[in-house]
Amino acid sequence: MAKITIQNLCKQYKNGEVQALKDISLECRDGGFFCLLGPAGAGKTTTIKLLAGIEAADSGRILLDDVDITDQMPMHRDLAVAFETYALYPQRTVRQNLAFPLQSPLRKNEWTPETMEQRVVEIANLLGIGELLDRLPRQLSGGQRQRVALGRALVRKPKAYLLDEPIAHLDAKLRHRMRGELKRIQMELGITTIYTTPDQLEALSLADTMAVINNGRIEQSGTPAEIYRRPANVFVARFVGDPPMNILTTHLVGDELALNSLMRLKLSEPFRRALSGYPPEKPVLLGIRPKDMRLTPPDAPQAKLHAESGHIQVLGETSVVTLSSDGLEIRLKLATQQAPRRGERVGVDFSIEDCHLFDAHSQNRIATEND
């Protein structure tokens, strides 16, 4: 087990034309499960490559248990890596691919042929590929190949796992099961794990701590609950949460936030103090999650907005309803049985206490006393 620390890490490509990582810092505690969450091209895979020693950092440091390993060769770092791309040996069977990490010069003396076979079979059965051990990679489906690639990392017991979108190509049912298995394995072994994903639900369900990365920068780090409840900026607010948070552009009018002529929202005392000194002409971004909004009859006194129901996305017991009002679109998440008919006029109610405030210029969170 090991603590992994990244300090001010930078990486450029194409003679500085591409800034892949821009001064990122983060820490994964000893035995922790750390998720790096971000869209495609954010810098997730680059971070894993630098940690593994596959590529060299331009500046910054990588520490393993407070020991600087920035310039160490990959084989001396004792880190097991699995990438989204399979990188399997095509001429070797599944059994031989899984056993390969145990046969390296640094580790082959740790395993007898019997214990090696036992470990390979154990991991293969765990991943549901036990019956495929004698097949070659070309005889496998894409999902099966990805499970072999993941198994090749899990078969070892290194200081840490570096898993770069390791279950991205699995079908939804198997991906859901594998999330639970990965978390169980990590908790049982207690091995430090850094896991990258573009799937915010995956990150929220797996991570002890996490960081949201975008365009090579860390937007926010913390526990999943902290990031979900108090997003640091508009990007995090919209990226973490499904459906994304509704962001409304409002202006301060006295002790109310006004959304053109559509809405006047009375501020609570903590919000009023947070916005004290804001000029009326400066816009304030108001964020509200779809799950925190409720439908009312259009003539109900508590209705803060009036809108017309549009597209309804049925997700089983819940549905996502898109509402429109004078060019404004908002989304609600509610029980399917409560969903309105398409074209129906409705009212929308929500509590100011469930809202989030962001500066329209910087896009950063405006902190309140409740934060």
C-alpha positions in Angstrom: 0.0 0.0 0.0 1.1 3.6 -0.6 0.2 7.2 -0.5 0.4 8.9 -3.9 1.0 12.6 -4.1 1.2 14.8 -7.2 2.7 18.2 -6.9 2.4 20.9 -9.6 2.6 18.4 -12.5 2.8 19.8 -16.0 2.9 18.1 -19.4 3.1 19.6 -22.9 2.9 18.1 -26.4 3.8 19.4 -29.8 6.4 21.8 -28.6 4.0 23.5 -26.2 1.0 23.7 -28.6 -1.0 21.3 -26.4 -1.0 21.8 -22.7 -2.1 18.4 -21.5 -1.6 19.1 -17.7 -1.4 22.5 -16.2 0.1 22.6 -12.7 -2.1 19.8 -11.2 -1.7 18.7 -7.6 -3.7 16.0 -5.8 -3.2 13.3 -3.2 -4.5 9.8 -2.8 -4.3 8.5 0.7 -2.8 5.2 1.6 -5.4 2.5 0.9 -7.8 5.0 -0.7 -9.9 4.8 -3.8 -9.3 8.0 -5.7 -11.3 8.8 -8.9 -10.1 11.3 -11.5 -13.3 12.5 -13.3 -13.4 14.5 -16.5 -14.5 14.6 -20.1 -12.5 13.2 -23.0 -9.3 15.1 -23.5 -9.2 16.5 -20.0 -5.9 15.0 -19.1 -6.9 11.8 -17.3 -4.8 9.3 -19.3 -1.8 11.6 -19.4 -1.9 11.7 -15.6 -1.9 7.9 -15.4 1.0 7.7 -17.9 3.1 10.1 -15.9 2.3 8.2 -12.7 3.3 4.9 -14.3 6.5 6.3 -15.8 5.4 5.6 -19.3 5.9 9.3 -20.1 8.1 11.9 -18.4 6.7 15.0 -16.8 7.9 18.5 -18.0 7.8 19.8 -14.4 6.4 18.9 -11.0 6.9 15.9 -8.7 5.3 12.5 -8.1 5.7 11.0 -4.6 5.1 7.5 -3.5 4.9 7.3 0.3 6.7 10.7 0.3 9.6 9.3 -1.8 10.2 11.1 -5.1 9.7 8.7 -8.0 9.3 11.3 -10.7 12.4 10.0 -12.6 12.2 6.4 -11.7 11.9 3.7 -14.4 8.4 2.1 -14.6 9.6 -1.3 -13.4 10.9 0.1 -10.2 7.6 1.9 -9.2 5.6 -1.3 -8.4 2.4 0.2 -9.8 -0.1 -2.0 -11.8 -1.7 -0.3 -14.8 -4.8 -1.1 -16.9 -5.7 1.2 -19.8 -8.9 1.5 -21.8 -7.0 0.1 -24.7 -6.4 -3.6 -24.2 -2.7 -3.9 -25.1 -2.8 -7.7 -24.9 -0.2 -9.9 -26.3 -1.9 -11.4 -29.4 0.2 -14.6 -29.5 -0.4 -15.4 -25.9 -3.5 -17.1 -24.5 -5.7 -15.4 -21.8 -3.9 -17.5 -19.2 -0.5 -16.4 -20.4 -1.6 -12.8 -20.6 -2.8 -12.9 -17.0 0.3 -14.6 -15.8 2.7 -12.4 -17.6 3.0 -9.7 -14.8 3.8 -12.4 -12.3 6.7 -13.6 -14.4 8.7 -10.4 -14.6 12.3 -10.6 -13.4 11.5 -8.5 -10.3 8.6 -10.9 -9.2 9.0 -14.3 -10.7 10.7 -15.6 -7.5 7.6 -14.6 -5.4 5.4 -17.2 -7.2 5.6 -20.9 -7.7 3.9 -22.4 -10.8 1.1 -23.6 -8.5 0.4 -20.3 -6.8 0.7 -18.5 -10.1 -2.0 -20.7 -11.7 -4.2 -20.4 -8.6 -4.0 -16.6 -8.7 -4.7 -16.5 -12.5 -7.7 -18.8 -12.1 -9.0 -16.7 -9.1 -8.9 -13.4 -11.1 -10.3 -15.0 -14.2 -13.3 -16.4 -12.3 -13.8 -13.1 -10.6 -14.0 -11.3 -13.9 -16.2 -14.0 -15.5 -13.6 -15.2 -18.0 -12.6 -18.5 -16.4 -13.8 -20.5 -19.4 -11.7 -18.3 -21.8 -8.3 -19.1 -20.3 -7.0 -21.1 -23.3 -8.3 -18.7 -26.0 -6.2 -16.1 -27.8 -7.2 -12.4 -27.8 -8.4 -12.5 -31.4 -11.0 -15.1 -30.3 -12.5 -12.7 -27.7 -15.1 -10.0 -27.9 -14.2 -6.4 -27.0 -15.7 -6.7 -23.6 -13.9 -9.9 -22.9 -10.6 -8.4 -24.0 -11.1 -5.5 -21.6 -11.7 -7.9 -18.7 -8.5 -9.7 -19.5 -6.6 -6.3 -19.6 -8.2 -5.4 -16.2 -7.3 -8.9 -14.8 -3.7 -8.4 -15.8 -3.5 -5.4 -13.5 -5.5 -7.1 -10.7 -3.5 -10.3 -10.7 -0.6 -8.5 -9.0 -0.6 -7.1 -5.5 1.4 -3.9 -6.1 1.7 -0.8 -4.1 -1.1 0.8 -6.1 -3.4 0.2 -9.0 -3.7 2.8 -11.8 -6.9 2.1 -13.7 -7.6 4.2 -16.8 -11.3 3.8 -17.7 -10.9 0.0 -17.3 -14.5 -1.0 -17.8 -15.6 1.5 -20.4 -16.3 -1.1 -23.1 -18.4 -3.4 -21.0 -22.1 -3.6 -21.4 -24.2 -1.7 -18.9 -25.2 -4.7 -16.8 -21.6 -6.0 -16.5 -20.2 -2.6 -15.9 -22.6 -2.1 -13.0 -21.5 -5.5 -11.5 -17.8 -4.8 -12.1 -18.1 -1.4 -10.3 -19.2 -3.3 -7.2 -16.6 -6.0 -7.6 -13.8 -3.4 -8.1 -14.8 -1.6 -4.9 -15.0 -4.9 -3.0 -11.6 -6.0 -4.2 -10.0 -2.7 -3.4 -11.5 -2.7 0.1 -10.5 -6.3 0.8 -6.9 -5.8 -0.4 -6.6 -2.3 0.9 -4.5 -1.3 -2.1 -4.3 2.3 -3.1 -6.2 2.9 -6.4 -6.4 5.8 -8.8 -9.3 5.3 -11.3 -10.1 7.5 -14.2 -13.6 7.8 -15.7 -15.8 10.3 -17.7 -18.8 8.8 -15.9 -19.8 10.9 -12.9 -22.1 8.2 -11.5 -19.2 5.8 -11.6 -17.0 8.3 -9.7 -19.6 9.1 -7.1 -20.3 5.4 -6.4 -16.7 4.3 -6.3 -14.5 7.0 -4.8 -13.5 7.8 -1.3 -12.0 11.0 -2.7 -12.1 12.4 -6.2 -11.0 15.3 -8.4 -12.8 16.9 -11.4 -10.3 17.7 -14.2 -11.0 19.8 -17.2 -8.6 21.0 -19.9 -5.6 19.8 -17.9 -6.6 21.7 -14.7 -8.1 20.4 -11.4 -11.4 22.2 -11.1 -12.2 20.7 -7.6 -11.1 17.9 -5.3 -12.8 16.4 -2.2 -15.2 13.7 -1.2 -18.0 12.8 -3.6 -20.5 14.3 -1.2 -18.6 17.6 -0.9 -18.3 18.0 -4.7 -21.9 17.1 -5.3 -23.3 19.3 -2.6 -21.0 22.3 -3.0 -19.6 22.4 -6.6 -16.8 24.9 -6.9 -17.9 26.3 -10.2 -20.4 26.0 -13.0 -18.4 23.4 -14.8 -18.4 21.0 -11.8 -22.0 21.8 -11.1 -23.1 20.8 -14.5 -20.7 17.8 -14.9 -21.5 16.2 -11.6 -25.1 15.3 -11.4 -27.5 13.6 -13.8 -29.3 15.4 -15.4 -27.0 18.4 -15.2 -27.8 21.3 -12.9 -30.1 24.0 -14.3 -28.2 27.3 -14.5 -30.4 30.4 -14.7 -29.0 33.9 -15.3 -30.6 36.3 -12.8 -30.1 39.9 -11.5 -30.3 41.2 -8.0 -33.3 43.4 -7.4 -33.5 44.5 -3.7 -33.6 41.3 -1.7 -34.8 39.2 -4.6 -33.3 37.5 -7.7 -35.1 38.3 -10.9 -35.2 36.2 -14.0 -36.4 38.7 -16.6 -40.2 38.9 -16.1 -40.4 35.1 -15.5 -39.5 34.9 -11.8 -38.8 36.8 -8.6 -37.1 34.7 -6.0 -37.0 36.0 -2.4 -33.5 35.5 -0.9 -32.9 33.9 2.4 -30.7 35.8 4.9 -27.5 33.7 4.2 -28.0 34.3 0.4 -28.7 38.0 0.9 -25.5 38.5 2.9 -23.5 36.5 0.3 -24.7 38.9 -2.4 -24.4 42.1 -0.4 -22.4 44.6 -2.4 -23.4 43.0 -5.7 -24.5 45.7 -8.2 -27.9 45.2 -9.7 -26.5 45.3 -13.2 -24.1 42.4 -12.5 -25.7 39.0 -13.4 -25.8 36.2 -10.8 -26.0 32.6 -11.9 -28.6 30.6 -10.0 -28.1 26.8 -10.0 -30.8 24.3 -9.1 -30.7 20.6 -9.5 -33.5 18.9 -11.5 -34.3 16.6 -8.5 -34.9 19.7 -6.2 -37.7 21.1 -8.4 -41.3 20.2 -8.0 -44.3 20.6 -10.2 -47.4 22.5 -9.1 -50.7 23.5 -10.7 -50.0 26.6 -12.8 -52.2 28.8 -10.5 -50.7 27.6 -7.3 -49.4 30.4 -5.1 -46.1 28.7 -4.5 -45.3 28.3 -8.2 -42.1 30.4 -8.8 -42.1 29.7 -12.6 -44.7 28.9 -15.2 -43.8 26.7 -18.1 -45.0 24.2 -20.7 -44.0 20.6 -20.7 -42.0 19.4 -23.6 -39.9 16.2 -24.1 -40.3 13.6 -21.4 -37.5 11.0 -21.0 -38.9 8.0 -19.1 -36.2 6.2 -17.1 -38.4 3.6 -15.4 -39.6 4.7 -12.0 -38.3 8.2 -12.7 -38.6 10.6 -15.6 -36.7 13.7 -16.8 -39.1 16.4 -18.0 -37.9 19.3 -20.2 -39.9 22.5 -19.5 -39.9 25.7 -21.6 -40.9 29.2 -20.8 -40.3 32.2 -23.0 -37.1 30.6 -24.6 -35.9 29.3 -21.2 -35.4 25.5 -20.9 -35.2 23.7 -17.5 -35.2 20.1 -16.6 -36.9 18.3 -13.7 -36.4 14.8 -12.4 -39.5 13.3 -10.7 -41.4 10.1 -10.3 -42.8 8.9 -13.6 -46.3 8.7 -12.3 -46.1 12.5 -11.5 -44.9 13.5 -15.0 -47.2 15.9 -16.9 -48.5 15.4 -20.4 -46.6 16.9 -23.3 -47.8 20.4 -23.9 -49.4 20.8 -20.4 -49.0 24.1 -18.6 -47.4 23.6 -15.2 -46.0 25.6 -12.3 -42.5 25.0 -10.8 -41.6 25.3 -7.1 -38.3 25.0 -5.4 -36.6 26.2 -2.2 -34.0 28.9 -2.2 -32.1 26.7 0.3 -31.6 24.1 -2.4 -30.0 26.6 -4.8 -26.4 27.4 -5.6 -25.0 30.8 -6.5 -22.2 31.4 -9.0 -20.5 34.6 -10.3 -21.4 35.1 -13.9 -18.0 36.4 -14.9 -15.6 33.9 -13.1 -18.2 31.1 -13.1 -17.0 30.3 -9.5 -19.2 29.5 -6.6 -20.4 32.4 -4.3 -20.0 31.0 -0.8 -22.8 31.4 1.7 -22.7 30.8 5.5 -24.1 27.3 4.9 -21.0 26.3 3.0 
